[in-house]
Amino acid sequence: MKYLLGEKLNFDWKVVTVTIVSTLLLMVDHYHKLTAYKYWDRVILYLVIPLLIILILFREYPREYGFSFGDWKLGLTITAFGILFMAPIIYYLGHGDASVKAYYEEFLPGLPWTTFLDLVGWEFFFRGWILFAYARKFGHEALWLQAVPFALAHISKPEIETLSTIFGGFAFGWVAYRTKSFVWPFLIHWFIATFIIIVAAGAV
């Protein structure tokens, strides 16, 4: 549609594509099961499909969307500090919040590979594909824009976790934006998810 109420609309077709496809992928993940394991679904939906769109439709290199190690020295430093900072918080929540314990304790079998597969696509989706596509158009505002669907995707998880995700999503986005890589927020998120399951299950 070229005009709406007399105002000309000029859309960035890549931003439109990322917005529509990412929304649909989140809905498919919620309503459907593609394989026997949800974590394989998320590898397909959040890693494989966005990468194919980047390569085939956008005709770009994945590294332009954070699919690289980026500034790896800074990434390693931030990751180390992030893990050290989050470890006591996760330990407290895993032991002290009944809703967190009840939700996560059943996921202990298969660690750490289940959380790896569950989150590697998830982090590329938000901190790679969406973040860097939006950053081209909206600059630093992309840090908040990618945090919104990330937070909404946590609804149904423990309330204390869900309420924190708008800020956690921003922080993960900042790490990716600063290092030009989704790898480092992924590693921090992988640690958080794995550790909270271990703590909730009473393994530590």
ZIWORA-V504109 format. One line per field, one symbol per residue. psi: psi as a letter, one per 20 degrees, with the letter a starting at -180 (. if undefined). burial: + if it has 9 or more other ideal C-beta (glycine too) atoms within 8 Angstrom, else -. Layout:
psi=???
burial=???
//
This chain:
psi=ohqokipppoqohhggggggghghhhgghgiqohaiphhhghgggiggghghggggghlrphhikjmricnhghgggggghgghghghggggghhiohhgghgihijgpiqjhghghhiggghhggjfggghghhhhichhhghghhghgghiipirpghgghihhhhgggghgggghikpigghggghggggghhggghiji.
burial=-------------+++++--+++-++-++---------+++++++++++++++++--+---+--++++-+++-+++-++--++--++--++-++--+-+++-+++-++--+--+++++++++++++++++++++++++---++-+++++++--+---+-+++--++--++-++++++++++++++++++++++++++++++---
//
